[in-house]
């Protein structure tokens, strides 16, 4: 069995597809929680699958943090609260530079004797090194778990997989984001509808969910541009964390000028990072994830929201905004 195996989190699926705000609905106030099921509306073009889908996420990997001071140690570093996590609970957060710039996006899962961090596989050495640098005399241990695998699950289901060596946890960001499955070496994976990474990317992009440095430039991105406040990735009441001062200033002074939003792409898939242009040639933002079939995410300047569709620098493709996820709270216009 997994060292800290726990019962799967309660099901939170409505079976009504993606959860977008109905057209014509008044936008939420700045601090209102928009992630309540009664606010959701189905998007027929991308409905919740009728069966449980699963795909491996080979670009994600696990790191274990042990020791009696593990929760306090991570609580003072990451953007989300960690000290109050009970065994089996998960949160989503990030490690920032002192200047409030993005370094690593992580899922944090508490167990009785250790905390698992899920991060980017290719950058896990960097995360390990940075945590080790902060450790100093803290009673904390760090261990990478390269033999464990990470999977995404989503779709309609009445029960979740279970078994020796499996840990299934609700994605803490959004009710429709499904679950994360962590499999220990040798564990038997559950029988589900096999999907591809592109299938998962289409789903998470429609929900507006970023995926580490695939969407967020390292040492360049700021969390509030990418929905961390609404998705529970920043706790403004927990006290200090690395980069907290800059992040809080952006929120309370209304300095957010861009947002990561779902898009539809017409034409050949352009390169991630390409600049978007308005009809008059002004910079409208940049592409993040691009997915086969013409969907993706883009970091769009708020001043350009009403100026689409956009052209793509160096490509014949055009980009339009897709339906806005209901959880997104855009800054209010100042009078």
Order of alpha helices (4+ residues) and beta strands (2+ residues): beta-beta-alpha-beta-beta-beta-alpha-beta-beta-beta-beta-beta-alpha-alpha-beta-beta-beta-beta-beta-beta
